[in-house]
Amino acid sequence: ESGSEDIDILPNGLAFISSGLKYLGLHSFAPDKPGEIFLMDLNEDNPRAVELRISRGFDLASFNPHGISTYVD
């Protein structure tokens, strides 16, 4: 509902999606909702984005993801 800001697809078909970017001058459909990271397995017949749980102790209220990248070792 609040849109995705960026996506990074790993060679194995897993996609990480950042969502919830908010900044002055940009209309937000969910201004009170914190940002989120989703995971989507593009190998599935009907892939769907699943919200990843963020560890306790992380300041979710100010989470405002802008972009995403991954490192494969």
C-alpha positions as CSV (number, residue, x, y, z in Angstrom):
1,E,0.0,0.0,0.0
2,S,2.8,2.4,0.7
3,G,4.8,1.3,-2.4
4,S,8.3,0.0,-2.8
5,E,11.4,2.1,-3.1
6,D,13.9,-0.4,-4.3
7,I,14.5,-4.1,-5.1
8,D,17.6,-6.3,-5.2
9,I,17.4,-9.8,-6.7
10,L,19.9,-12.4,-5.8
11,P,21.2,-15.0,-8.3
12,N,19.1,-17.7,-6.6
13,G,15.9,-15.8,-7.3
14,L,15.2,-14.3,-3.9
15,A,14.2,-10.7,-4.0
16,F,14.5,-8.1,-1.2
17,I,12.2,-5.1,-1.4
18,S,12.5,-1.9,0.6
19,S,9.2,-0.1,1.3
20,G,8.0,3.0,3.1
21,L,10.2,5.8,2.0
22,K,9.0,9.1,3.4
23,Y,10.5,12.6,2.9
24,L,9.3,16.1,2.8
25,G,7.4,16.8,-0.5
26,L,6.7,13.2,-1.3
27,H,3.1,12.1,-0.8
28,S,2.9,9.1,1.5
29,F,-0.1,6.7,1.5
30,A,0.8,5.5,5.0
31,P,2.5,8.4,6.8
32,D,2.3,6.8,10.3
33,K,3.5,3.3,9.2
34,P,7.2,2.5,9.6
35,G,9.3,1.3,6.7
36,E,9.5,-2.4,5.9
37,I,11.7,-5.0,4.1
38,F,9.9,-7.7,2.2
39,L,11.2,-11.0,0.7
40,M,9.9,-12.6,-2.4
41,D,10.9,-16.0,-3.9
42,L,10.7,-15.5,-7.7
43,N,11.1,-19.3,-8.1
44,E,7.6,-19.9,-6.8
45,D,4.7,-20.4,-9.2
46,N,2.8,-17.5,-7.5
47,P,5.4,-15.4,-5.8
48,R,4.2,-13.0,-3.1
49,A,6.0,-10.5,-0.9
50,V,6.4,-11.5,2.7
51,E,7.3,-8.9,5.3
52,L,10.5,-9.8,7.2
53,R,10.4,-9.5,10.9
54,I,12.9,-6.9,12.2
55,S,14.8,-7.7,15.4
56,R,13.6,-6.3,18.7
57,G,15.6,-3.3,19.9
58,F,15.6,-1.8,16.4
59,D,14.0,1.7,16.2
60,L,11.1,0.9,13.8
61,A,9.4,4.2,14.4
62,S,12.2,6.0,12.5
63,F,12.9,3.2,9.9
64,N,12.7,5.0,6.6
65,P,14.5,2.8,4.0
66,H,15.9,4.4,0.9
67,G,17.3,1.8,-1.4
68,I,18.6,-1.7,-0.7
69,S,21.6,-3.8,-1.7
70,T,22.9,-7.2,-0.9
71,Y,26.4,-8.7,-0.7
72,V,26.9,-12.4,-1.6
73,D,30.0,-14.0,-0.3
